[in-house]
Structures are given as C-alpha cells and as structure tokens.
Amino acid sequence: MGKELEGSAYLDPNRLPMLKHTLFSKKIRRIQKKFDGETQALRGALIADLEELYQWAIKKAKRAKKQKHRQKWSRIATYIARCINVIMRDYDAVKISEKLKELKRLVENELLRDREKGN
C-alpha cells in the first residue's frame, strides 16, 4: 500500500504544483465559460428588448401624420439602433451602461421637447 501511494501524482512533491496549476486553470476556464454564457444571454436579452423598442419607434414614425413627428420618431429609432450596435460590438459593461444612459437621455429629450411645445 505504501508503494502505491508513493507513485501517486497526488503525493509526489514534484508533480503537486503542476497538478494544482492544472486544476486551477480548469476552474478558471469553467468560471470564464459560465461568465461568457451569462454575459451573452444578458446582452441577447438587452438587444431583444431594444429591437422591440426600435420596431415600435419605426411604426410610430411611419404612422405619424406630421413631418416633425416622423423626424422625431426616426431620430429615436436611430438612437436605439446605435445602442444595439454598441451592445453587439462591445463587451465592456461600462460602455454598454453608458450607452443605455445616453439613449434614455436622448429619448427623454425628444419626448420632452414635444411636451414643451404642446404636441
């Protein structure tokens, strides 16, 4: 029994660091894969929600009777499309968050401008 354990990689002091390194690397790869999967799912959900808003803005633009309303909703659709492109292109959560904040501000400004004019 003692000789069987002596040949084991777990007890060989020369192989122990390599074994720890391998296990550590595998664990990191699993964590990274999980993170990438969750990140992709979150990005996919954000894009789906924004595409829904984009389609809604396009419909509003097409149905608008006044030129200024068509322009407003076209601008909003453009803002949304830009945000979608950033999310599709960027993996940086800070950039994505900033772009979503910018989108919110731009849309609110467009809608507020109409309220102030009484439209």
Backbone atoms as SQL, in Angstrom:
CREATE TABLE atoms (id INTEGER PRIMARY KEY, chain TEXT, resi INTEGER, resn TEXT, atom TEXT, x REAL, y REAL, z REAL);
INSERT INTO atoms VALUES
  (1, 'A', 1, 'MET', 'N', 0.820, -1.176, 0.000),
  (2, 'A', 1, 'MET', 'CA', 0.000, 0.000, 0.000),
  (3, 'A', 1, 'MET', 'C', 0.870, 1.248, 0.000),
  (4, 'A', 2, 'GLY', 'N', 1.935, 1.275, 0.765),
  (5, 'A', 2, 'GLY', 'CA', 2.811, 2.433, 0.829),
  (6, 'A', 2, 'GLY', 'C', 3.442, 2.745, -0.503),
  (7, 'A', 3, 'LYS', 'N', 3.817, 1.689, -1.254),
  (8, 'A', 3, 'LYS', 'CA', 4.439, 1.911, -2.558),
  (9, 'A', 3, 'LYS', 'C', 3.434, 2.447, -3.561),
  (10, 'A', 4, 'GLU', 'N', 2.160, 2.020, -3.471),
  (11, 'A', 4, 'GLU', 'CA', 1.127, 2.523, -4.382),
  (12, 'A', 4, 'GLU', 'C', 0.939, 4.024, -4.180),
  (13, 'A', 5, 'LEU', 'N', 0.950, 4.446, -2.940),
  (14, 'A', 5, 'LEU', 'CA', 0.767, 5.861, -2.651),
  (15, 'A', 5, 'LEU', 'C', 1.981, 6.680, -3.058),
  (16, 'A', 6, 'GLU', 'N', 3.174, 6.063, -2.949),
  (17, 'A', 6, 'GLU', 'CA', 4.382, 6.799, -3.328),
  (18, 'A', 6, 'GLU', 'C', 4.369, 7.153, -4.804),
  (19, 'A', 7, 'GLY', 'N', 3.802, 6.295, -5.652),
  (20, 'A', 7, 'GLY', 'CA', 3.763, 6.545, -7.090),
  (21, 'A', 7, 'GLY', 'C', 2.610, 7.462, -7.486),
  (22, 'A', 8, 'SER', 'N', 1.736, 7.761, -6.570),
  (23, 'A', 8, 'SER', 'CA', 0.575, 8.587, -6.876),
  (24, 'A', 8, 'SER', 'C', 0.986, 10.033, -7.144),
  (25, 'A', 9, 'ALA', 'N', 0.364, 10.624, -8.140),
  (26, 'A', 9, 'ALA', 'CA', 0.667, 12.011, -8.508),
  (27, 'A', 9, 'ALA', 'C', 0.288, 12.965, -7.380),
  (28, 'A', 10, 'TYR', 'N', -0.669, 12.575, -6.582),
  (29, 'A', 10, 'TYR', 'CA', -1.125, 13.458, -5.515),
  (30, 'A', 10, 'TYR', 'C', -0.106, 13.609, -4.400),
  (31, 'A', 11, 'LEU', 'N', 0.750, 12.601, -4.250),
  (32, 'A', 11, 'LEU', 'CA', 1.722, 12.664, -3.175),
  (33, 'A', 11, 'LEU', 'C', 3.123, 12.994, -3.663),
  (34, 'A', 12, 'ASP', 'N', 3.344, 12.973, -4.935),
  (35, 'A', 12, 'ASP', 'CA', 4.662, 13.271, -5.496),
  (36, 'A', 12, 'ASP', 'C', 4.903, 14.775, -5.370),
  (37, 'A', 13, 'PRO', 'N', 5.839, 15.188, -4.517),
  (38, 'A', 13, 'PRO', 'CA', 6.059, 16.624, -4.302),
  (39, 'A', 13, 'PRO', 'C', 6.499, 17.357, -5.571),
  (40, 'A', 14, 'ASN', 'N', 7.064, 16.655, -6.528),
  (41, 'A', 14, 'ASN', 'CA', 7.481, 17.304, -7.771),
  (42, 'A', 14, 'ASN', 'C', 6.307, 17.560, -8.719),
  (43, 'A', 15, 'ARG', 'N', 5.247, 16.752, -8.592),
  (44, 'A', 15, 'ARG', 'CA', 4.101, 16.896, -9.506),
  (45, 'A', 15, 'ARG', 'C', 2.959, 17.683, -8.882),
  (46, 'A', 16, 'LEU', 'N', 2.996, 17.886, -7.587),
  (47, 'A', 16, 'LEU', 'CA', 1.910, 18.570, -6.894),
  (48, 'A', 16, 'LEU', 'C', 1.677, 19.991, -7.420),
  (49, 'A', 17, 'PRO', 'N', 2.708, 20.815, -7.611),
  (50, 'A', 17, 'PRO', 'CA', 2.458, 22.160, -8.156),
  (51, 'A', 17, 'PRO', 'C', 1.834, 22.125, -9.550),
  (52, 'A', 18, 'MET', 'N', 2.260, 21.189, -10.383),
  (53, 'A', 18, 'MET', 'CA', 1.705, 21.076, -11.725),
  (54, 'A', 18, 'MET', 'C', 0.235, 20.671, -11.656),
  (55, 'A', 19, 'LEU', 'N', -0.100, 19.756, -10.757),
  (56, 'A', 19, 'LEU', 'CA', -1.468, 19.307, -10.595),
  (57, 'A', 19, 'LEU', 'C', -2.355, 20.454, -10.107),
  (58, 'A', 20, 'LYS', 'N', -1.864, 21.212, -9.135),
  (59, 'A', 20, 'LYS', 'CA', -2.619, 22.365, -8.636),
  (60, 'A', 20, 'LYS', 'C', -2.835, 23.379, -9.748),
  (61, 'A', 21, 'HIS', 'N', -1.801, 23.601, -10.548),
  (62, 'A', 21, 'HIS', 'CA', -1.893, 24.553, -11.654),
  (63, 'A', 21, 'HIS', 'C', -2.953, 24.104, -12.659),
  (64, 'A', 22, 'THR', 'N', -2.971, 22.801, -12.978),
  (65, 'A', 22, 'THR', 'CA', -3.942, 22.262, -13.927),
  (66, 'A', 22, 'THR', 'C', -5.359, 22.404, -13.388),
  (67, 'A', 23, 'LEU', 'N', -5.563, 22.051, -12.135),
  (68, 'A', 23, 'LEU', 'CA', -6.891, 22.172, -11.526),
  (69, 'A', 23, 'LEU', 'C', -7.327, 23.637, -11.465),
  (70, 'A', 24, 'PHE', 'N', -6.401, 24.492, -11.116),
  (71, 'A', 24, 'PHE', 'CA', -6.677, 25.925, -11.045),
  (72, 'A', 24, 'PHE', 'C', -7.079, 26.447, -12.422),
  (73, 'A', 25, 'SER', 'N', -6.341, 26.070, -13.457),
  (74, 'A', 25, 'SER', 'CA', -6.630, 26.506, -14.821),
  (75, 'A', 25, 'SER', 'C', -7.994, 26.018, -15.289),
  (76, 'A', 26, 'LYS', 'N', -8.317, 24.765, -14.981),
  (77, 'A', 26, 'LYS', 'CA', -9.624, 24.221, -15.369),
  (78, 'A', 26, 'LYS', 'C', -10.751, 24.980, -14.691),
  (79, 'A', 27, 'LYS', 'N', -10.552, 25.286, -13.419),
  (80, 'A', 27, 'LYS', 'CA', -11.570, 26.029, -12.670),
  (81, 'A', 27, 'LYS', 'C', -11.771, 27.413, -13.287),
  (82, 'A', 28, 'ILE', 'N', -10.694, 28.071, -13.628),
  (83, 'A', 28, 'ILE', 'CA', -10.791, 29.396, -14.253),
  (84, 'A', 28, 'ILE', 'C', -11.531, 29.296, -15.582),
  (85, 'A', 29, 'ARG', 'N', -11.218, 28.296, -16.384),
  (86, 'A', 29, 'ARG', 'CA', -11.906, 28.127, -17.679),
  (87, 'A', 29, 'ARG', 'C', -13.397, 27.906, -17.483),
  (88, 'A', 30, 'ARG', 'N', -13.772, 27.112, -16.471),
  (89, 'A', 30, 'ARG', 'CA', -15.204, 26.889, -16.188),
  (90, 'A', 30, 'ARG', 'C', -15.884, 28.181, -15.777),
  (91, 'A', 31, 'ILE', 'N', -15.242, 28.959, -14.923),
  (92, 'A', 31, 'ILE', 'CA', -15.806, 30.239, -14.479),
  (93, 'A', 31, 'ILE', 'C', -15.951, 31.180, -15.671),
  (94, 'A', 32, 'GLN', 'N', -14.923, 31.238, -16.489),
  (95, 'A', 32, 'GLN', 'CA', -14.948, 32.121, -17.654),
  (96, 'A', 32, 'GLN', 'C', -16.055, 31.719, -18.629),
  (97, 'A', 33, 'LYS', 'N', -16.209, 30.422, -18.846),
  (98, 'A', 33, 'LYS', 'CA', -17.245, 29.928, -19.752),
  (99, 'A', 33, 'LYS', 'C', -18.630, 30.297, -19.215),
  (100, 'A', 34, 'LYS', 'N', -18.812, 30.131, -17.905),
  (101, 'A', 34, 'LYS', 'CA', -20.093, 30.469, -17.277),
  (102, 'A', 34, 'LYS', 'C', -20.354, 31.961, -17.404),
  (103, 'A', 35, 'PHE', 'N', -19.338, 32.762, -17.123),
  (104, 'A', 35, 'PHE', 'CA', -19.479, 34.216, -17.231),
  (105, 'A', 35, 'PHE', 'C', -19.797, 34.616, -18.662),
  (106, 'A', 36, 'ASP', 'N', -19.065, 34.060, -19.630),
  (107, 'A', 36, 'ASP', 'CA', -19.311, 34.380, -21.039),
  (108, 'A', 36, 'ASP', 'C', -20.730, 34.012, -21.434),
  (109, 'A', 37, 'GLY', 'N', -21.192, 32.859, -20.979),
  (110, 'A', 37, 'GLY', 'CA', -22.554, 32.424, -21.298),
  (111, 'A', 37, 'GLY', 'C', -23.598, 33.347, -20.699),
  (112, 'A', 38, 'GLU', 'N', -23.402, 33.718, -19.437),
  (113, 'A', 38, 'GLU', 'CA', -24.353, 34.613, -18.777),
  (114, 'A', 38, 'GLU', 'C', -24.313, 35.997, -19.410),
  (115, 'A', 39, 'THR', 'N', -23.117, 36.451, -19.752),
  (116, 'A', 39, 'THR', 'CA', -22.966, 37.764, -20.379),
  (117, 'A', 39, 'THR', 'C', -23.650, 37.779, -21.736),
  (118, 'A', 40, 'GLN', 'N', -23.449, 36.709, -22.512),
  (119, 'A', 40, 'GLN', 'CA', -24.077, 36.629, -23.830),
  (120, 'A', 40, 'GLN', 'C', -25.599, 36.611, -23.693),
  (121, 'A', 41, 'ALA', 'N', -26.101, 35.878, -22.717),
  (122, 'A', 41, 'ALA', 'CA', -27.551, 35.816, -22.500),
  (123, 'A', 41, 'ALA', 'C', -28.098, 37.184, -22.124),
  (124, 'A', 42, 'LEU', 'N', -27.398, 37.893, -21.244),
  (125, 'A', 42, 'LEU', 'CA', -27.829, 39.225, -20.838),
  (126, 'A', 42, 'LEU', 'C', -27.796, 40.191, -22.019),
  (127, 'A', 43, 'ARG', 'N', -26.720, 40.147, -22.786),
  (128, 'A', 43, 'ARG', 'CA', -26.611, 41.008, -23.962),
  (129, 'A', 43, 'ARG', 'C', -27.712, 40.684, -24.960),
  (130, 'A', 44, 'GLY', 'N', -28.003, 39.397, -25.131),
  (131, 'A', 44, 'GLY', 'CA', -29.074, 38.983, -26.040),
  (132, 'A', 44, 'GLY', 'C', -30.423, 39.518, -25.597),
  (133, 'A', 45, 'ALA', 'N', -30.680, 39.467, -24.297),
  (134, 'A', 45, 'ALA', 'CA', -31.949, 39.984, -23.759),
  (135, 'A', 45, 'ALA', 'C', -32.038, 41.498, -23.946),
  (136, 'A', 46, 'LEU', 'N', -30.933, 42.204, -23.700),
  (137, 'A', 46, 'LEU', 'CA', -30.922, 43.658, -23.914),
  (138, 'A', 46, 'LEU', 'C', -31.209, 43.995, -25.372),
  (139, 'A', 47, 'ILE', 'N', -30.557, 43.281, -26.265),
  (140, 'A', 47, 'ILE', 'CA', -30.747, 43.534, -27.695),
  (141, 'A', 47, 'ILE', 'C', -32.193, 43.248, -28.102),
  (142, 'A', 48, 'ALA', 'N', -32.759, 42.157, -27.608),
  (143, 'A', 48, 'ALA', 'CA', -34.148, 41.816, -27.938),
  (144, 'A', 48, 'ALA', 'C', -35.104, 42.913, -27.469),
  (145, 'A', 49, 'ASP', 'N', -34.897, 43.400, -26.242),
  (146, 'A', 49, 'ASP', 'CA', -35.746, 44.481, -25.722),
  (147, 'A', 49, 'ASP', 'C', -35.595, 45.754, -26.548),
  (148, 'A', 50, 'LEU', 'N', -34.359, 46.073, -26.895),
  (149, 'A', 50, 'LEU', 'CA', -34.124, 47.282, -27.687),
  (150, 'A', 50, 'LEU', 'C', -34.666, 47.142, -29.110),
  (151, 'A', 51, 'GLU', 'N', -34.581, 45.953, -29.674),
  (152, 'A', 51, 'GLU', 'CA', -35.151, 45.744, -31.015),
  (153, 'A', 51, 'GLU', 'C', -36.661, 45.932, -31.000),
  (154, 'A', 52, 'GLU', 'N', -37.291, 45.514, -29.911),
  (155, 'A', 52, 'GLU', 'CA', -38.737, 45.722, -29.767),
  (156, 'A', 52, 'GLU', 'C', -39.052, 47.226, -29.740),
  (157, 'A', 53, 'LEU', 'N', -38.268, 47.979, -28.973),
  (158, 'A', 53, 'LEU', 'CA', -38.452, 49.442, -28.932),
  (159, 'A', 53, 'LEU', 'C', -38.164, 50.067, -30.291),
  (160, 'A', 54, 'TYR', 'N', -37.155, 49.551, -30.982),
  (161, 'A', 54, 'TYR', 'CA', -36.798, 50.052, -32.302),
  (162, 'A', 54, 'TYR', 'C', -37.975, 49.867, -33.268),
  (163, 'A', 55, 'GLN', 'N', -38.551, 48.680, -33.278),
  (164, 'A', 55, 'GLN', 'CA', -39.691, 48.415, -34.158),
  (165, 'A', 55, 'GLN', 'C', -40.876, 49.316, -33.821),
  (166, 'A', 56, 'TRP', 'N', -41.079, 49.544, -32.543),
  (167, 'A', 56, 'TRP', 'CA', -42.171, 50.411, -32.109),
  (168, 'A', 56, 'TRP', 'C', -41.940, 51.839, -32.606),
  (169, 'A', 57, 'ALA', 'N', -40.700, 52.331, -32.483),
  (170, 'A', 57, 'ALA', 'CA', -40.373, 53.682, -32.938),
  (171, 'A', 57, 'ALA', 'C', -40.527, 53.793, -34.460),
  (172, 'A', 58, 'ILE', 'N', -40.148, 52.762, -35.188),
  (173, 'A', 58, 'ILE', 'CA', -40.312, 52.761, -36.646),
  (174, 'A', 58, 'ILE', 'C', -41.791, 52.850, -37.010),
  (175, 'A', 59, 'LYS', 'N', -42.620, 52.078, -36.320),
  (176, 'A', 59, 'LYS', 'CA', -44.068, 52.134, -36.574),
  (177, 'A', 59, 'LYS', 'C', -44.615, 53.525, -36.303),
  (178, 'A', 60, 'LYS', 'N', -44.188, 54.110, -35.195),
  (179, 'A', 60, 'LYS', 'CA', -44.651, 55.471, -34.856),
  (180, 'A', 60, 'LYS', 'C', -44.227, 56.456, -35.946),
  (181, 'A', 61, 'ALA', 'N', -43.013, 56.305, -36.452),
  (182, 'A', 61, 'ALA', 'CA', -42.516, 57.205, -37.497),
  (183, 'A', 61, 'ALA', 'C', -43.343, 57.041, -38.775),
  (184, 'A', 62, 'LYS', 'N', -43.663, 55.813, -39.140),
  (185, 'A', 62, 'LYS', 'CA', -44.428, 55.563, -40.367),
  (186, 'A', 62, 'LYS', 'C', -45.868, 56.037, -40.263),
  (187, 'A', 63, 'ARG', 'N', -46.425, 55.971, -39.059),
  (188, 'A', 63, 'ARG', 'CA', -47.826, 56.356, -38.867),
  (189, 'A', 63, 'ARG', 'C', -48.018, 57.847, -38.605),
  (190, 'A', 64, 'ALA', 'N', -46.929, 58.536, -38.302),
  (191, 'A', 64, 'ALA', 'CA', -47.029, 59.959, -37.966),
  (192, 'A', 64, 'ALA', 'C', -47.540, 60.747, -39.172),
  (193, 'A', 65, 'LYS', 'N', -48.462, 61.643, -38.909),
  (194, 'A', 65, 'LYS', 'CA', -49.031, 62.459, -39.975),
  (195, 'A', 65, 'LYS', 'C', -48.184, 63.697, -40.250),
  (196, 'A', 66, 'LYS', 'N', -47.583, 64.232, -39.207),
  (197, 'A', 66, 'LYS', 'CA', -46.770, 65.443, -39.369),
  (198, 'A', 66, 'LYS', 'C', -45.309, 65.076, -39.594),
  (199, 'A', 67, 'GLN', 'N', -44.663, 65.859, -40.435),
  (200, 'A', 67, 'GLN', 'CA', -43.252, 65.639, -40.766),
  (201, 'A', 67, 'GLN', 'C', -42.368, 65.673, -39.516),
  (202, 'A', 68, 'LYS', 'N', -42.632, 66.628, -38.624),
  (203, 'A', 68, 'LYS', 'CA', -41.783, 66.744, -37.427),
  (204, 'A', 68, 'LYS', 'C', -41.913, 65.522, -36.522),
  (205, 'A', 69, 'HIS', 'N', -43.103, 64.907, -36.488),
  (206, 'A', 69, 'HIS', 'CA', -43.268, 63.692, -35.685),
  (207, 'A', 69, 'HIS', 'C', -42.545, 62.510, -36.332),
  (208, 'A', 70, 'ARG', 'N', -42.605, 62.439, -37.665),
  (209, 'A', 70, 'ARG', 'CA', -41.855, 61.379, -38.360),
  (210, 'A', 70, 'ARG', 'C', -40.361, 61.522, -38.075),
  (211, 'A', 71, 'GLN', 'N', -39.887, 62.760, -38.117),
  (212, 'A', 71, 'GLN', 'CA', -38.467, 63.011, -37.849),
  (213, 'A', 71, 'GLN', 'C', -38.094, 62.636, -36.417),
  (214, 'A', 72, 'LYS', 'N', -38.952, 63.022, -35.492),
  (215, 'A', 72, 'LYS', 'CA', -38.678, 62.713, -34.080),
  (216, 'A', 72, 'LYS', 'C', -38.571, 61.213, -33.872),
  (217, 'A', 73, 'TRP', 'N', -39.544, 60.448, -34.369),
  (218, 'A', 73, 'TRP', 'CA', -39.529, 59.011, -34.157),
  (219, 'A', 73, 'TRP', 'C', -38.421, 58.330, -34.962),
  (220, 'A', 74, 'SER', 'N', -38.069, 58.907, -36.079),
  (221, 'A', 74, 'SER', 'CA', -36.922, 58.381, -36.842),
  (222, 'A', 74, 'SER', 'C', -35.624, 58.595, -36.071),
  (223, 'A', 75, 'ARG', 'N', -35.487, 59.755, -35.439),
  (224, 'A', 75, 'ARG', 'CA', -34.299, 60.007, -34.607),
  (225, 'A', 75, 'ARG', 'C', -34.238, 59.028, -33.439),
  (226, 'A', 76, 'ILE', 'N', -35.385, 58.801, -32.803),
  (227, 'A', 76, 'ILE', 'CA', -35.429, 57.864, -31.681),
  (228, 'A', 76, 'ILE', 'C', -35.035, 56.466, -32.155),
  (229, 'A', 77, 'ALA', 'N', -35.549, 56.043, -33.302),
  (230, 'A', 77, 'ALA', 'CA', -35.192, 54.729, -33.848),
  (231, 'A', 77, 'ALA', 'C', -33.692, 54.665, -34.123),
  (232, 'A', 78, 'THR', 'N', -33.133, 55.758, -34.617),
  (233, 'A', 78, 'THR', 'CA', -31.690, 55.806, -34.889),
  (234, 'A', 78, 'THR', 'C', -30.897, 55.687, -33.595),
  (235, 'A', 79, 'TYR', 'N', -31.315, 56.391, -32.557),
  (236, 'A', 79, 'TYR', 'CA', -30.633, 56.291, -31.262),
  (237, 'A', 79, 'TYR', 'C', -30.645, 54.843, -30.770),
  (238, 'A', 80, 'ILE', 'N', -31.795, 54.201, -30.894),
  (239, 'A', 80, 'ILE', 'CA', -31.925, 52.821, -30.434),
  (240, 'A', 80, 'ILE', 'C', -31.019, 51.902, -31.254),
  (241, 'A', 81, 'ALA', 'N', -30.999, 52.089, -32.570),
  (242, 'A', 81, 'ALA', 'CA', -30.154, 51.264, -33.437),
  (243, 'A', 81, 'ALA', 'C', -28.676, 51.425, -33.080),
  (244, 'A', 82, 'ARG', 'N', -28.259, 52.642, -32.776),
  (245, 'A', 82, 'ARG', 'CA', -26.865, 52.864, -32.367),
  (246, 'A', 82, 'ARG', 'C', -26.552, 52.123, -31.075),
  (247, 'A', 83, 'CYS', 'N', -27.491, 52.155, -30.155),
  (248, 'A', 83, 'CYS', 'CA', -27.298, 51.468, -28.876),
  (249, 'A', 83, 'CYS', 'C', -27.191, 49.961, -29.098),
  (250, 'A', 84, 'ILE', 'N', -28.037, 49.415, -29.951),
  (251, 'A', 84, 'ILE', 'CA', -27.983, 47.988, -30.272),
  (252, 'A', 84, 'ILE', 'C', -26.611, 47.639, -30.849),
  (253, 'A', 85, 'ASN', 'N', -26.112, 48.474, -31.756),
  (254, 'A', 85, 'ASN', 'CA', -24.805, 48.214, -32.361),
  (255, 'A', 85, 'ASN', 'C', -23.690, 48.202, -31.330),
  (256, 'A', 86, 'VAL', 'N', -23.747, 49.105, -30.363),
  (257, 'A', 86, 'VAL', 'CA', -22.720, 49.142, -29.314),
  (258, 'A', 86, 'VAL', 'C', -22.775, 47.859, -28.491),
  (259, 'A', 87, 'ILE', 'N', -23.967, 47.428, -28.142),
  (260, 'A', 87, 'ILE', 'CA', -24.109, 46.210, -27.332),
  (261, 'A', 87, 'ILE', 'C', -23.620, 44.997, -28.112),
  (262, 'A', 88, 'MET', 'N', -23.898, 44.959, -29.401),
  (263, 'A', 88, 'MET', 'CA', -23.450, 43.832, -30.220),
  (264, 'A', 88, 'MET', 'C', -21.931, 43.829, -30.386),
  (265, 'A', 89, 'ARG', 'N', -21.349, 45.006, -30.430),
  (266, 'A', 89, 'ARG', 'CA', -19.917, 45.144, -30.717),
  (267, 'A', 89, 'ARG', 'C', -19.066, 45.105, -29.450),
  (268, 'A', 90, 'ASP', 'N', -19.549, 45.689, -28.363),
  (269, 'A', 90, 'ASP', 'CA', -18.752, 45.870, -27.159),
  (270, 'A', 90, 'ASP', 'C', -19.063, 44.829, -26.101),
  (271, 'A', 91, 'TYR', 'N', -18.036, 44.436, -25.387),
  (272, 'A', 91, 'TYR', 'CA', -18.205, 43.531, -24.247),
  (273, 'A', 91, 'TYR', 'C', -18.023, 44.287, -22.936),
  (274, 'A', 92, 'ASP', 'N', -17.673, 45.556, -23.036),
  (275, 'A', 92, 'ASP', 'CA', -17.407, 46.377, -21.865),
  (276, 'A', 92, 'ASP', 'C', -18.733, 46.812, -21.236),
  (277, 'A', 93, 'ALA', 'N', -19.011, 46.291, -20.050),
  (278, 'A', 93, 'ALA', 'CA', -20.273, 46.593, -19.370),
  (279, 'A', 93, 'ALA', 'C', -20.423, 48.078, -19.084),
  (280, 'A', 94, 'VAL', 'N', -19.335, 48.754, -18.802),
  (281, 'A', 94, 'VAL', 'CA', -19.397, 50.193, -18.516),
  (282, 'A', 94, 'VAL', 'C', -19.828, 50.949, -19.768),
  (283, 'A', 95, 'LYS', 'N', -19.265, 50.610, -20.914),
  (284, 'A', 95, 'LYS', 'CA', -19.645, 51.270, -22.167),
  (285, 'A', 95, 'LYS', 'C', -21.111, 51.015, -22.497),
  (286, 'A', 96, 'ILE', 'N', -21.533, 49.788, -22.301),
  (287, 'A', 96, 'ILE', 'CA', -22.936, 49.450, -22.573),
  (288, 'A', 96, 'ILE', 'C', -23.851, 50.236, -21.651),
  (289, 'A', 97, 'SER', 'N', -23.516, 50.297, -20.378),
  (290, 'A', 97, 'SER', 'CA', -24.320, 51.060, -19.419),
  (291, 'A', 97, 'SER', 'C', -24.363, 52.537, -19.791),
  (292, 'A', 98, 'GLU', 'N', -23.220, 53.089, -20.177),
  (293, 'A', 98, 'GLU', 'CA', -23.173, 54.493, -20.589),
  (294, 'A', 98, 'GLU', 'C', -24.045, 54.735, -21.819),
  (295, 'A', 99, 'LYS', 'N', -24.006, 53.815, -22.764),
  (296, 'A', 99, 'LYS', 'CA', -24.796, 53.955, -23.981),
  (297, 'A', 99, 'LYS', 'C', -26.281, 53.877, -23.667),
  (298, 'A', 100, 'LEU', 'N', -26.674, 53.009, -22.752),
  (299, 'A', 100, 'LEU', 'CA', -28.082, 52.927, -22.354),
  (300, 'A', 100, 'LEU', 'C', -28.531, 54.206, -21.654),
  (301, 'A', 101, 'LYS', 'N', -27.667, 54.768, -20.817),
  (302, 'A', 101, 'LYS', 'CA', -27.992, 56.047, -20.164),
  (303, 'A', 101, 'LYS', 'C', -28.132, 57.152, -21.195),
  (304, 'A', 102, 'GLU', 'N', -27.229, 57.160, -22.175),
  (305, 'A', 102, 'GLU', 'CA', -27.290, 58.163, -23.236),
  (306, 'A', 102, 'GLU', 'C', -28.581, 58.007, -24.040),
  (307, 'A', 103, 'LEU', 'N', -28.953, 56.777, -24.343),
  (308, 'A', 103, 'LEU', 'CA', -30.191, 56.516, -25.074),
  (309, 'A', 103, 'LEU', 'C', -31.385, 57.050, -24.296),
  (310, 'A', 104, 'LYS', 'N', -31.422, 56.769, -23.004),
  (311, 'A', 104, 'LYS', 'CA', -32.526, 57.240, -22.163),
  (312, 'A', 104, 'LYS', 'C', -32.611, 58.760, -22.191),
  (313, 'A', 105, 'ARG', 'N', -31.459, 59.405, -22.053),
  (314, 'A', 105, 'ARG', 'CA', -31.425, 60.869, -22.054),
  (315, 'A', 105, 'ARG', 'C', -31.898, 61.430, -23.394),
  (316, 'A', 106, 'LEU', 'N', -31.420, 60.863, -24.497),
  (317, 'A', 106, 'LEU', 'CA', -31.792, 61.354, -25.822),
  (318, 'A', 106, 'LEU', 'C', -33.278, 61.175, -26.093),
  (319, 'A', 107, 'VAL', 'N', -33.817, 60.016, -25.731),
  (320, 'A', 107, 'VAL', 'CA', -35.245, 59.762, -25.941),
  (321, 'A', 107, 'VAL', 'C', -36.075, 60.691, -25.065),
  (322, 'A', 108, 'GLU', 'N', -35.690, 60.837, -23.807),
  (323, 'A', 108, 'GLU', 'CA', -36.430, 61.744, -22.926),
  (324, 'A', 108, 'GLU', 'C', -36.401, 63.171, -23.457),
  (325, 'A', 109, 'ASN', 'N', -35.265, 63.611, -23.974),
  (326, 'A', 109, 'ASN', 'CA', -35.170, 64.955, -24.545),
  (327, 'A', 109, 'ASN', 'C', -36.093, 65.117, -25.747),
  (328, 'A', 110, 'GLU', 'N', -36.140, 64.114, -26.605),
  (329, 'A', 110, 'GLU', 'CA', -37.020, 64.168, -27.780),
  (330, 'A', 110, 'GLU', 'C', -38.480, 64.267, -27.348),
  (331, 'A', 111, 'LEU', 'N', -38.879, 63.446, -26.399),
  (332, 'A', 111, 'LEU', 'CA', -40.268, 63.429, -25.952),
  (333, 'A', 111, 'LEU', 'C', -40.608, 64.678, -25.154),
  (334, 'A', 112, 'LEU', 'N', -39.663, 65.159, -24.372),
  (335, 'A', 112, 'LEU', 'CA', -39.885, 66.362, -23.578),
  (336, 'A', 112, 'LEU', 'C', -40.050, 67.587, -24.474),
  (337, 'A', 113, 'ARG', 'N', -39.288, 67.634, -25.543),
  (338, 'A', 113, 'ARG', 'CA', -39.366, 68.756, -26.479),
  (339, 'A', 113, 'ARG', 'C', -40.784, 68.890, -27.025),
  (340, 'A', 114, 'ASP', 'N', -41.422, 67.777, -27.319),
  (341, 'A', 114, 'ASP', 'CA', -42.802, 67.804, -27.811),
  (342, 'A', 114, 'ASP', 'C', -43.762, 68.299, -26.741),
  (343, 'A', 115, 'ARG', 'N', -43.579, 67.854, -25.506),
  (344, 'A', 115, 'ARG', 'CA', -44.465, 68.293, -24.419),
  (345, 'A', 115, 'ARG', 'C', -44.367, 69.791, -24.193),
  (346, 'A', 116, 'GLU', 'N', -43.147, 70.296, -24.269),
  (347, 'A', 116, 'GLU', 'CA', -42.943, 71.735, -24.060),
  (348, 'A', 116, 'GLU', 'C', -43.610, 72.566, -25.158),
  (349, 'A', 117, 'LYS', 'N', -43.674, 71.995, -26.358),
  (350, 'A', 117, 'LYS', 'CA', -44.304, 72.697, -27.486),
  (351, 'A', 117, 'LYS', 'C', -45.802, 72.457, -27.511),
  (352, 'A', 118, 'GLY', 'N', -46.282, 71.560, -26.642),
  (353, 'A', 118, 'GLY', 'CA', -47.705, 71.282, -26.574),
  (354, 'A', 118, 'GLY', 'C', -48.183, 70.274, -27.615),
  (355, 'A', 119, 'ASN', 'N', -47.287, 69.462, -28.156),
  (356, 'A', 119, 'ASN', 'CA', -47.669, 68.457, -29.171),
  (357, 'A', 119, 'ASN', 'C', -47.918, 67.120, -28.541);
